[in-house]
């Protein structure tokens, strides 16, 4: 919009038209002037709620969140979650990331459930046989810990006081009692999984797959046993997976004297773990570091060890710029030192017990906890003059992924998978385009991990999990004499064949890493190793894997490797990675910060649909900040949908009005001929809908879910609700009745039902309830057909209606600037070319309704009116102007008086601000931020004064012209 005098109106005057409510009040127009059809609306409400599942907008003020569970159970009972293989199309298959059986729903779960359900519901509506496979993970460490704590608190007993069978029996009892909690919560989010195919990683089928995988890999020489460096959890007493986090700590500087040298001959090392110095087997420097070249080949004395000597060596691995450039080599307690020692043939010395205390190698510190020993050692080093300094230092700290404690690198006898041969195939899958990772930037991380992969420690010292299918021979060396078999009977037979009939065997006490069974998830859940299973033949490979980017290596990459190894194909074509859910300030949610948001509590307050819509608006791979404001806004969106449904239902014909329904049915909006015969507002909104269907469908197919949500939201809220629903009232409430109303009724129903379809994957509950309330629903929305694409649209009519919108906005802004009462109708002269006048005047009822104009004094002309000098002149667009008689909007004399007083007050405030800015004392002593704020206030005040003065001059000139 432009104005002949741009200073008359400010940019802040734009306001939306009644965005939250749909009422029968037509912007001050008395109801007596519009015929109100007395339809039998209760028919639809009764039809929708007769089964007790759905409630219609006609009988409920707002959508009832309590109905969500009823709707969900109804879907499930109708079998809608099962794949309809009769459709014959290419299936769409997702394997749910199995949450821990110990788990309770958190926002990370809510994120993956939302995104995966969006994909599943979309492709189901597209006509593809759709399968979403649910299940839970046995979570070896987490579950064992939970049950151990329960036994300790309720019965006062420890795990070791029970036999292994007794303990695992207790765990199964716990699982049966509490293990379904997370599944029920996932259902609460609307997950349309096929629950008849639910799996548990310890169930019979998946356990058979795990044994098959282990035996197969061992036969190929890809599984081996040996003593190597692993991540050890002292409290859990097992090897674990680790996660590194940046944490503040301390860097300790310690002197190592050079044997046979003077007091000035020493090397200073910097370490974050001084307690491991008892395990040092060398001191290393860079071969080109001139500071230490004279000491290479000599011996250093390890502090606090009563004179133990170790060699001073050189290696390019040493970072000259870290610390002092001198590295203490502790091969028994650091992964990198371990590799260096193996390369150079250095001995490996272990100073730590498996409970985290120091052993006899530490001498006087034997028996002390590792952290307690650190404190005491530093104190003793200070006393002996070997402590140089300590300083704050942020370092990457390895923590147990399950227990959370700082893990200890230790050399331990474990089972490993040789990963390089597997990783090579997984790298090629991405390189050849067989696997696409979304967002694409994570391909670099994937490639980096697999290109630098280390062998995988798969054994865990637990009782709960898949027992390693290895049996040892009584009286023989465990590392050399064992058999691998699928069953104890097969193992005994193998052992007897090799060692004789009297041989005795016992099974390895360890279990497999939980990630081992999870790595088989996409195909073990479909029947593998039985490749003749119907589900495996029908649904493998799956289509897509969706999960958090933080487990791209722990889970995703391993599934790719195992899928290729065991099935010969990549287990899924796409990997979609979502980000973390953070609080409104961008902080990671944690109990320590007290900012954890419970999804179930959120659902109770805002509804599942609002939560899902909020979570889905993020971008793939990007973290999402979750705020109450966003949830509140999207709850309002749910209400807006409900009110729109109420408006549509209230303005449809009664069920007995056969002729009216026949008129509605005659409109074929998928035909260009029908579109061309519609009035301008109807042509515009249907064309915009058809464009939206194409855009949204493309965004769905490209996994741009945030774009889908925003585009559909904007169309519904702005184009449909704010503009078309309001415009439709000009026809619905006309005296002429059905003949005029039918076109609006048909368009309202057509556009609204397609909006429901496009929003259903995001907001399944409220959209299904509204769908069921509409007339003629022969099927559920969840299984209805997706809107057809490439439907006709009229670009010229879109432009014409945009001109009408610009004109309406200009008039609304003028009314707001001059504080015209909302109910007051004003006169207007619309000036435009003959062509524009032709289509604008045909919609004069719509223009009058939306702009609150007096129809009896609304004129269309090709030249300015006679009273133009006494009117507000608006330029709505090229060749489209409006003149609003000023006297029609305000009492000019009163307005002059009011603005004069306002101008005087504004001038006084402005003068005060200028005086402060001219004061040297203020400029010198006030903080820069305060001075900047005063300057901004002065500039803003000056602009307002100019606007007000120009408006006052205009009003005074109008009075003179009138006189």
MARKOLLUM-508150 format. One record per residue (C-alpha): x, y, z. Coordinates in steps of 0.1 Angstrom, whole numbers, padded with zeros to 4 digits, always signed. Layout:
XYZ...
***
This chain:
+0000+0000+0000+0012+0035-0007-0003+0069+0002-0004+0101-0017+0009+0116+0016+0030+0089+0032+0031+0107+0065-0006+0104+0070-0003+0067+0081+0024+0049+0100+0037+0014+0092+0025+0001+0126-0011+0005+0117-0016-0028+0099-0038-0052+0119-0053-0086+0111-0090-0091+0108-0105-0110+0136-0080-0138+0137-0092-0158+0166-0130-0158+0165-0156-0166+0139-0188-0149+0147-0220-0142+0129-0214-0105+0136-0203-0090+0103-0181-0061+0114-0209-0040+0127-0234-0049+0101-0267-0056+0117-0279-0092+0114-0313-0080+0102-0296-0070+0070-0283-0105+0063-0305-0136+0060-0294-0162+0085-0301-0197+0073-0317-0219+0099-0300-0251+0090-0304-0283+0109-0267-0284+0120-0273-0309+0148-0275-0337+0123-0238-0337+0116-0229-0335+0153-0251-0365+0160-0236-0385+0132-0200-0378+0143-0205-0386+0179-0229-0415+0177-0202-0441+0184-0190-0422+0215-0155-0416+0200-0158-0383+0183-0173-0350+0194-0184-0324+0169-0176-0287+0170-0214-0282+0170-0217-0296+0206-0182-0288+0220-0168-0253+0225-0132-0266+0219-0114-0298+0211-0113-0321+0241-0078-0335+0247-0094-0363+0267-0109-0377+0235-0074-0383+0220-0071-0417+0236-0105-0428+0225-0097-0417+0189-0064-0436+0191-0080-0468+0203-0106-0465+0176-0079-0463+0149-0061-0493+0163-0093-0513+0167-0102-0507+0130-0068-0521+0119-0057-0488+0103-0021-0492+0116-0015-0524+0097-0001-0522+0062-0026-0526+0034-0007-0549+0011-0037-0551-0012-0029-0516-0025+0001-0532-0044+0023-0501-0043+0059-0499-0031+0057-0503+0007+0069-0475+0030+0086-0491+0060+0102-0476+0092+0117-0494+0121+0111-0474+0153+0143-0467+0173+0136-0491+0202+0134-0471+0235+0148-0487+0266+0124-0509+0284+0133-0490+0316+0125-0457+0300+0099-0430+0305+0089-0406+0278+0111-0376+0273+0111-0349+0246+0137-0369+0225+0111-0397+0223+0084-0372+0214+0105-0358+0186+0112-0391+0169+0076-0403+0174+0063-0371+0159+0086-0371+0128+0082-0408+0121+0044-0407+0125+0042-0377+0101+0061-0398+0075+0040-0429+0081+0006-0411+0080+0016-0392+0048+0026-0423+0029-0004-0442+0042-0026-0415+0027-0006-0416-0005-0017-0452-0010+0015-0471-0001+0014-0502+0021+0028-0486+0053+0045-0504+0081+0060-0488+0112+0076-0515+0134+0076-0507+0171+0095-0523+0199+0117-0518+0230+0153-0525+0238+0163-0547+0268+0189-0521+0278+0213-0544+0295+0231-0520+0319+0201-0497+0326+0177-0525+0333+0201-0545+0355+0208-0513+0375+0171-0506+0380+0164-0541+0393+0194-0542+0415+0183-0509+0431+0148-0523+0435+0161-0555+0452+0183-0534+0475+0155-0510+0485+0126-0534+0488+0142-0567+0499+0177-0555+0512+0195-0581+0490+0223-0577+0464+0224-0593+0430+0254-0615+0439+0234-0631+0467+0211-0646+0440+0220-0671+0414+0221-0658+0378+0189-0676+0369+0171-0662+0400+0182-0627+0392+0173-0628+0355+0139-0642+0365+0134-0612+0387+0143-0589+0358+0117-0606+0336+0091-0601+0363+0100-0564+0365+0098-0562+0327+0064-0577+0326+0051-0553+0353+0067-0520+0343+0082-0526+0308+0051-0514+0290+0051-0479+0304+0071-0463+0276+0050-0480+0250+0018-0467+0264+0033-0432+0265+0044-0435+0229+0008-0444+0220-0003-0413+0238+0016-0393+0212-0005-0408+0184+0021-0433+0170+0003-0453+0143+0026-0483+0146+0015-0519+0138+0014-0531+0174+0008-0567+0163+0044-0566+0151+0058-0552+0183+0092-0567+0193+0116-0568+0222+0153-0573+0217+0153-0603+0240+0122-0620+0225+0127-0654+0209+0128-0642+0173+0154-0615+0179+0175-0637+0202+0177-0663+0174+0189-0635+0151+0216-0624+0176+0230-0659+0180+0230-0664+0142+0249-0631+0137+0275-0639+0163+0282-0674+0150+0283-0662+0114+0308-0634+0122+0329-0658+0142+0330-0683+0114+0342-0655+0090+0370-0646+0114+0354-0612+0122+0348-0619+0159+0378-0627+0181+0388-0627+0218+0417-0609+0233+0431-0586+0259+0430-0551+0246+0422-0516+0258+0385-0511+0266+0364-0485+0283+0358-0498+0318+0331-0486+0342+0344-0491+0378+0309-0488+0394+0291-0510+0368+0320-0535+0367+0317-0539+0330+0331-0527+0297+0309-0499+0283+0304-0476+0254+0316-0441+0261+0305-0406+0252+0329-0377+0254+0318-0343+0268+0337-0310+0272+0341-0304+0309+0362-0280+0330+0390-0297+0348+0426-0292+0359+0460-0296+0340+0487-0307+0364+0524-0300+0356+0549-0325+0372+0587-0327+0371+0604-0359+0359+0641-0358+0368+0666-0371+0343+0686-0400+0357+0723-0392+0361+0717-0355+0355+0720-0324+0377+0691-0308+0396+0684-0286+0365+0680-0317+0343+0643-0325+0343+0614-0327+0320+0580-0312+0329+0549-0331+0318+0513-0318+0317+0485-0343+0325+0449-0343+0335+0453-0376+0353+0485-0376+0375+0474-0408+0393+0483-0428+0362+0519-0418+0363+0525-0451+0383+0518-0468+0350+0542-0448+0329+0565-0469+0307+0582-0440+0288+0585-0403+0283+0581-0391+0247+0591-0359+0229+0589-0348+0193+0621-0357+0174+0623-0321+0160+0618-0304+0194+0651-0288+0201+0642-0282+0237+0645-0318+0246+0667-0334+0219+0697-0337+0243+0676-0360+0265+0665-0385+0239+0679-0419+0247+0684-0412+0284+0663-0423+0313+0637-0404+0334+0628-0411+0370+0590-0416+0376+0580-0394+0406+0569-0411+0439+0580-0446+0427+0613-0449+0447+0634-0443+0416+0618-0464+0389+0635-0455+0355+0618-0452+0321+0632-0444+0287+0630-0409+0271+0620-0416+0235+0610-0395+0204+0580-0399+0182+0561-0377+0158+0529-0385+0175+0538-0360+0203+0522-0326+0200+0549-0300+0206+0523-0273+0213+0502-0291+0240+0513-0284+0275+0551-0286+0277+0555-0307+0246+0565-0337+0268+0542-0368+0269+0540-0393+0297+0532-0427+0281+0508-0447+0302+0498-0476+0279+0476-0493+0304+0454-0462+0309+0451-0443+0277+0439-0454+0243+0464-0434+0223+0493-0443+0246+0482-0480+0242+0485-0477+0204+0518-0459+0207+0531-0486+0230+0521-0514+0207+0538-0496+0178+0570-0491+0197+0570-0523+0217+0567-0507+0251+0555-0527+0281+0519-0522+0294+0516-0515+0331+0482-0515+0348+0479-0496+0381+0442-0498+0387+0418-0524+0400+0385-0528+0382+0367-0510+0410+0386-0478+0403+0411-0481+0432+0448-0482+0427+0466-0516+0429+0499-0526+0444+0519-0510+0415+0510-0477+0430+0529-0485+0461+0519-0463+0490+0487-0453+0472+0475-0488+0468+0438-0492+0478+0429-0455+0473+0401-0445+0450+0415-0430+0418+0402-0395+0426+0413-0397+0462+0447-0408+0450+0449-0378+0427+0445-0354+0455+0470-0371+0478+0495-0376+0451+0494-0339+0442+0498-0329+0478+0529-0352+0481+0543-0339+0448+0541-0303+0462+0559-0314+0494+0587-0330+0474+0591-0301+0450+0581-0321+0420+0548-0302+0415+0553-0273+0392+0518-0259+0389+0482-0267+0381+0458-0246+0360+0422-0248+0348+0417-0268+0317+0387-0279+0296+0391-0314+0282+0371-0341+0266+0361-0364+0294+0349-0400+0286+0318-0410+0305+0298-0441+0305+0269-0438+0281+0246-0456+0306+0259-0449+0341+0273-0415+0335+0305-0419+0355+0340-0412+0342+0352-0443+0326+0387-0458+0329+0406-0471+0299+0419-0505+0310+0433-0535+0293+0409-0564+0297+0401-0597+0280+0369-0592+0259+0352-0602+0227+0356-0579+0197+0343-0575+0162+0368-0566+0135+0352-0536+0119+0373-0525+0090+0360-0551+0065+0324-0542+0075+0330-0504+0075+0344-0505+0039+0311-0518+0025+0291-0492+0046+0313-0464+0032+0307-0476-0004+0269-0475+0002+0270-0438+0008+0295-0432-0019+0274-0450-0045+0242-0433-0035+0226-0464-0021+0222-0446+0013+0213-0410+0016+0218-0392+0049+0197-0362+0057+0210-0335+0064+0238-0342+0039+0264-0326+0061+0263-0356+0084+0278-0378+0056+0312-0363+0064+0308-0373+0100+0297-0408+0090+0326-0411+0066+0351-0399+0091+0340-0424+0118+0340-0453+0094+0373-0444+0079+0389-0443+0113+0370-0471+0129+0383-0492+0157+0374-0528+0166+0342-0530+0186+0342-0545+0221+0309-0564+0222+0312-0582+0256+0297-0569+0288+0301-0582+0323+0264-0584+0331+0237-0610+0337+0209-0593+0318+0212-0596+0280+0221-0620+0252+0245-0645+0267+0276-0649+0245+0272-0682+0226+0307-0694+0235+0314-0725+0257+0348-0731+0273+0364-0765+0281+0369-0773+0318+0406-0773+0326+0416-0756+0294+0429-0721+0286+0398-0699+0279+0415-0679+0252+0425-0709+0232+0401-0737+0239+0364-0729+0233+0335-0737+0210+0310-0714+0194+0275-0728+0189+0239-0718+0186+0227-0740+0215+0242-0757+0246+0234-0790+0230+0253-0782+0198+0282-0768+0219+0285-0801+0238+0284-0821+0207+0312-0801+0192+0332-0803+0223+0327-0841+0226+0338-0845+0190+0370-0827+0197+0378-0836+0233+0360-0868+0239+0327-0880+0255+0337-0870+0291+0344-0834+0283+0327-0808+0305+0319-0773+0292+0306-0740+0307+0292-0710+0289+0309-0676+0288+0294-0656+0317+0293-0623+0297+0265-0609+0276+0266-0590+0243+0266-0552+0241+0230-0540+0238+0240-0522+0206+0248-0556+0190+0212-0567+0190+0201-0532+0180+0224-0533+0150+0202-0562+0136+0169-0544+0143+0158-0535+0108+0159-0571+0096+0156-0592+0127+0122-0576+0134+0111-0588+0099+0120-0624+0104+0157-0627+0096+0175-0651+0097+0145-0667+0081+0147-0650+0047+0116-0669+0036+0095-0651+0062+0066-0632+0046+0075-0599+0063+0111-0601+0053+0102-0607+0016+0075-0581+0017+0091-0553+0037+0129-0556+0036+0149-0535+0029+0130-0509+0048+0126-0474+0035+0140-0450+0061+0156-0448+0095+0148-0417+0116+0168-0410+0148+0189-0385+0166+0222-0374+0151+0240-0382+0184+0237-0420+0177+0248-0419+0140+0278-0440+0148+0265-0460+0179+0235-0473+0160+0230-0461+0125+0264-0470+0111+0264-0504+0128+0229-0512+0113+0242-0503+0078+0273-0525+0083+0253-0555+0097+0226-0551+0071+0250-0553+0042+0269-0582+0058+0239-0604+0066+0214-0595+0039+0236-0582+0011+0218-0549+0009+0216-0516+0028+0188-0519+0054+0172-0486+0045+0176-0460+0017+0174-0429+0038+0187-0418+0072+0168-0388+0086+0186-0372+0116+0168-0349+0140+0185-0325+0165+0182-0322+0203+0153-0306+0221+0166-0277+0242+0148-0252+0265+0136-0218+0255+0171-0204+0262+0188-0230+0241+0202-0250+0270+0202-0288+0270+0175-0301+0292+0187-0316+0325+0175-0324+0360+0203-0303+0373+0191-0272+0356+0155-0280+0364+0144-0273+0328+0132-0307+0318+0098-0306+0301+0076-0337+0305+0058-0346+0273+0028-0361+0292+0023-0330+0313+0027-0309+0281+0000-0330+0264-0024-0326+0293-0020-0288+0292-0017-0281+0254-0028-0313+0237-0009-0338+0216-0015-0320+0184+0000-0287+0196+0031-0305+0210+0035-0325+0177+0031-0294+0156+0057-0275+0177+0083-0303+0175+0078-0308+0137+0085-0272+0128+0123-0277+0133+0148-0284+0106+0165-0317+0101+0197-0321+0121+0192-0287+0139+0185-0284+0176+0150-0271+0185+0143-0246+0214+0110-0255+0230+0091-0228+0248+0058-0223+0264+0050-0195+0240+0053-0218+0210+0031-0244+0226+0006-0218+0236+0005-0204+0200+0000-0239+0185-0027-0247+0210-0044-0216+0197-0039-0230+0162-0058-0262+0173-0086-0240+0186-0086-0220+0154-0091-0252+0134-0119-0262+0156-0136-0228+0152-0132-0230+0115-0148-0264+0115-0176-0250+0136-0182-0222+0111-0182-0246+0081-0206-0269+0097-0230-0241+0108-0232-0228+0073-0239-0260+0054-0274-0270+0042-0296-0291+0064-0296-0328+0056-0331-0326+0041-0322-0298+0017-0316-0322-0013-0314-0294-0039-0288-0275-0019-0266-0306-0016-0271-0314-0053-0259-0278-0061-0228-0284-0039-0221-0317-0056-0222-0301-0090-0190-0282-0083-0160-0301-0097-0130-0282-0085-0106-0304-0102-0118-0292-0136-0105-0259-0151-0140-0252-0165-0155-0251-0130-0127-0230-0116-0132-0204-0144-0169-0200-0135-0164-0193-0099-0166-0157-0084-0133-0140-0077-0128-0149-0040-0137-0185-0046-0114-0188-0077-0086-0172-0056-0089-0195-0026-0093-0227-0046-0063-0217-0068-0042-0210-0037-0052-0243-0023-0042-0262-0054-0008-0244-0054-0004-0253-0017-0011-0290-0024+0017-0291-0049+0041-0273-0026+0033-0293+0005+0034-0326-0013+0069-0317-0027+0080-0307+0008+0067-0339+0023+0086-0359-0004+0118-0340+0003+0115-0344+0041+0111-0307+0046+0085-0311+0074+0091-0277+0089+0082-0261+0055+0050-0283+0054+0039-0271+0087+0046-0234+0081+0031-0233+0046-0001-0251+0057-0004-0230+0088+0000-0197+0068-0025-0208+0042-0051-0219+0068-0047-0189+0091-0043-0161+0066-0058-0171+0033-0086-0194+0045-0096-0181+0079-0087-0144+0078-0097-0138+0042-0120-0164+0027-0141-0173+0057-0148-0136+0062-0154-0130+0025-0178-0160+0024-0201-0143+0048-0211-0119+0021-0228-0148+0003-0238-0170+0032-0258-0143+0049-0274-0129+0018-0312-0127+0015-0312-0145-0018-0306-0178+0000-0292-0211-0013-0285-0200-0049-0259-0175-0037-0247-0194-0007-0241-0227-0025-0209-0217-0041-0195-0205-0008-0207-0237+0009-0191-0259-0017-0158-0240-0015-0157-0239+0023-0162-0277+0024-0137-0284-0003-0109-0262+0010-0114-0272+0046-0114-0310+0040-0082-0306+0020-0066-0286+0048-0075-0314+0072-0058-0339+0049-0026-0319+0047-0025-0313+0084-0034-0348+0095+0001-0362+0096+0011-0333+0120-0021-0330+0140-0039-0363+0137-0064-0361+0166-0082-0327+0160-0081-0333+0122-0098-0367+0125-0124-0354+0149-0132-0325+0125-0132-0349+0095-0157-0372+0112-0180-0342+0119-0182-0333+0082-0210-0347+0061-0205-0377+0038-0175-0392+0055-0174-0428+0044-0139-0435+0056-0115-0423+0083-0092-0394+0076-0062-0416+0085-0068-0438+0055-0083-0413+0032-0066-0404-0001-0040-0377-0003-0051-0346-0023-0045-0348-0060-0017-0327-0073-0014-0305-0105-0050-0293-0102-0061-0262-0121-0053-0227-0108-0060-0192-0122-0030-0169-0118-0049-0139-0132-0077-0142-0106-0051-0146-0078-0036-0112-0089-0070-0096-0090-0079-0108-0055-0046-0096-0043-0056-0061-0055-0088-0064-0036-0068-0074-0005-0045-0045-0009-0074-0021-0011-0090-0037+0019-0058-0034+0039-0053+0002+0029-0089+0011+0041-0084-0009+0073-0052+0009+0081-0068+0043+0075-0096+0034+0098-0071+0023+0125-0050+0055+0121-0080+0077+0125-0095+0056+0154-0127+0050+0135-0151+0029+0157-0152-0007+0145-0189-0008+0141-0191+0024+0120-0195+0021+0083-0179+0048+0062-0182+0061+0026-0156+0054-0001-0149+0062-0037-0128+0036-0055-0109+0050-0084-0094+0027-0111-0093+0017-0147-0124+0003-0163-0110-0033-0162-0102-0030-0125-0135-0014-0117-0152-0042-0134-0139-0070-0112-0137-0050-0080-0172-0037-0082-0186-0072-0088-0173-0080-0053-0185-0048-0037-0204-0068-0010-0171-0085-0001-0152-0053-0001-0179-0036+0020-0179-0064+0045-0142-0067+0049-0135-0030+0050-0167-0020+0069-0179+0004+0042-0214+0017+0037-0228-0001+0006-0252+0028-0001-0222+0052-0003-0196+0031-0020-0188+0044-0055-0166+0031-0084-0153+0057-0108-0125+0064-0132-0115+0098-0117-0111+0114-0082-0144+0125-0066-0153+0161-0061-0145+0161-0024-0111+0146-0029-0094+0175-0011-0114+0167+0020-0107+0129+0018-0079+0106+0029-0063+0095-0003-0051+0059-0004-0030+0042-0032-0036+0005-0029-0017-0005-0059-0008+0006-0094-0040+0020-0109-0061+0013-0078-0069+0042-0054-0095+0050-0027-0108+0083-0013-0123+0082+0022-0142+0114+0032-0125+0126+0063-0157+0139+0078-0171+0104+0076-0144+0091+0098-0138+0118+0125-0150+0151+0138-0124+0172+0123-0125+0201+0148-0122+0176+0178-0094+0158+0160-0075+0191+0154-0078+0199+0191-0068+0164+0202-0037+0163+0180-0027+0198+0190-0025+0188+0226-0007+0156+0217+0018+0175+0197+0025+0199+0225+0032+0170+0249+0054+0152+0224+0074+0183+0218+0080+0187+0256+0093+0151+0259+0115+0155+0228+0130+0188+0241+0139+0170+0274+0157+0142+0255+0176+0167+0233+0187+0186+0264+0202+0155+0279+0221+0147+0247+0235+0183+0247+0247+0180+0282+0285+0172+0283+0281+0159+0318+0256+0133+0307+0276+0122+0276+0308+0118+0297+0293+0100+0328+0264+0079+0314+0271+0044+0302+0273+0041+0264+0242+0019+0264+0221+0045+0282+0233+0073+0258+0224+0051+0228+0189+0044+0242+0183+0082+0247+0194+0089+0211+0170+0062+0198+0142+0077+0219+0149+0111+0206+0149+0099+0169+0117+0081+0174+0101+0111+0191+0112+0133+0162+0096+0110+0137+0063+0109+0156+0063+0147+0159+0067+0150+0121+0039+0125+0115+0016+0142+0139+0024+0178+0126+0018+0167+0090-0015+0151+0099-0025+0182+0118-0016+0204+0088-0037+0182+0066-0067+0184+0089-0064+0222+0092-0062+0225+0054-0093+0203+0051-0112+0227+0074-0102+0256+0053-0113+0239+0021-0147+0231+0037-0151+0267+0049
***
